[in-house]
């Protein structure tokens, strides 16, 4: 993820982002960033069917049925969603709380076993 900057937004937009973000497991800021990413791709293309893209993102349509530009928007949305989920993961804390050992790679690429 890149650096962040402060931005003032309308209270109604913030409230909408908070509500919609909760459904998608995003904070209000993450939801606004998501909308901005999608909006940027839509404006850049000028030829994207928003409903078609939404249908793929919600599992109601097939990715291969989209145009190349629409697929680019879907990939951007998927990338943002995956990045957000990865940022939220703290498997070390989870496994430690559960008393489970785990393995990971150190900086040199060697396998290291961790015990709680």
C-alpha positions as CSV (number, residue, x, y, z in Angstrom):
1,X,0.0,0.0,0.0
2,X,1.1,3.5,-0.7
3,X,1.2,6.6,1.5
4,X,-2.0,8.3,2.6
5,X,-3.2,11.9,2.7
6,X,-6.0,13.6,4.6
7,X,-9.0,14.6,2.5
8,X,-12.3,16.4,3.5
9,X,-15.4,14.7,2.2
10,X,-19.1,15.5,2.5
11,X,-20.8,14.1,5.7
12,X,-23.4,12.2,3.5
13,X,-20.6,10.6,1.5
14,X,-18.8,9.6,4.7
15,X,-22.0,8.1,6.2
16,X,-22.7,6.2,3.0
17,X,-19.1,4.9,2.9
18,X,-19.4,3.8,6.5
19,X,-22.7,1.9,5.9
20,X,-21.6,0.3,2.6
21,X,-18.1,-0.4,4.0
22,X,-19.5,-2.4,6.9
23,X,-21.2,-4.8,4.5
24,X,-17.9,-5.2,2.6
25,X,-15.8,-5.4,5.8
26,X,-14.1,-2.1,5.1
27,X,-13.7,1.1,7.1
28,X,-15.2,4.3,5.7
29,X,-11.8,5.4,4.5
30,X,-11.2,2.0,2.8
31,X,-14.7,2.2,1.1
32,X,-14.0,5.8,-0.2
33,X,-10.6,4.6,-1.5
34,X,-12.4,1.6,-3.2
35,X,-14.9,3.9,-4.8
36,X,-12.1,6.2,-6.0
37,X,-10.2,3.3,-7.5
38,X,-13.3,2.0,-9.4
39,X,-14.2,5.6,-10.4
40,X,-10.8,6.2,-11.8
41,X,-11.0,3.1,-13.9
42,X,-14.5,3.9,-15.1
43,X,-13.5,7.4,-16.1
44,X,-10.4,6.2,-17.9
45,X,-12.3,3.7,-20.0
46,X,-15.4,5.6,-21.0
47,X,-16.9,2.3,-22.2
48,X,-17.4,0.2,-19.1
49,X,-20.7,-1.3,-18.0
50,X,-20.9,-0.7,-14.3
51,X,-23.7,-3.2,-13.8
52,X,-21.8,-5.9,-15.7
53,X,-18.7,-5.3,-13.5
54,X,-20.8,-5.4,-10.3
55,X,-22.4,-8.6,-11.4
56,X,-19.0,-10.3,-11.7
57,X,-17.8,-8.8,-8.4
58,X,-20.9,-10.2,-6.6
59,X,-20.6,-13.6,-8.3
60,X,-23.7,-13.2,-10.5
61,X,-21.8,-13.2,-13.9
62,X,-18.8,-14.7,-15.5
63,X,-15.5,-12.7,-15.7
64,X,-14.9,-13.9,-19.3
65,X,-18.1,-12.3,-20.5
66,X,-16.7,-8.8,-19.8
67,X,-14.8,-6.7,-22.3
68,X,-11.0,-6.2,-21.7
69,X,-11.6,-2.8,-20.1
70,X,-14.3,-4.2,-17.8
71,X,-12.0,-7.0,-16.8
72,X,-9.4,-4.4,-15.9
73,X,-11.8,-2.8,-13.5
74,X,-12.7,-6.2,-11.9
75,X,-9.0,-7.0,-11.5
76,X,-8.4,-3.6,-9.8
77,X,-11.3,-4.3,-7.4
78,X,-10.1,-7.8,-6.7
79,X,-6.6,-6.5,-6.1
80,X,-7.9,-3.9,-3.6
81,X,-10.0,-6.5,-1.8
82,X,-7.2,-8.9,-1.5
83,X,-4.8,-6.3,-0.3
84,X,-7.3,-5.1,2.3
85,X,-7.9,-8.7,3.6
86,X,-4.1,-9.4,3.8
87,X,-3.6,-6.2,5.7
88,X,-6.2,-7.3,8.3
89,X,-4.6,-10.7,8.8
90,X,-2.6,-11.3,12.0
91,X,-2.1,-15.1,11.9
92,X,0.7,-15.0,14.4
93,X,-1.6,-13.5,17.0
94,X,-4.4,-15.9,16.1
95,X,-2.2,-19.0,16.3
96,X,-0.6,-17.8,19.5
97,X,-4.0,-17.2,21.1
98,X,-5.1,-20.7,20.1
99,X,-1.8,-22.2,21.4
100,X,-0.9,-23.5,17.9
101,X,2.6,-23.8,16.5
102,X,3.2,-22.5,13.0
103,X,6.0,-22.2,10.5
104,X,7.1,-19.2,8.4
105,X,10.0,-18.1,6.3
106,X,12.6,-15.7,7.8
107,X,14.3,-12.9,5.9
108,X,16.8,-15.4,4.3
109,X,14.0,-17.7,3.2
110,X,14.7,-20.4,5.8
111,X,11.7,-22.2,7.4
112,X,11.4,-21.3,11.1
113,X,9.0,-23.1,13.4
114,X,7.2,-20.8,15.9
115,X,5.7,-22.1,19.2
116,X,3.3,-20.1,21.4
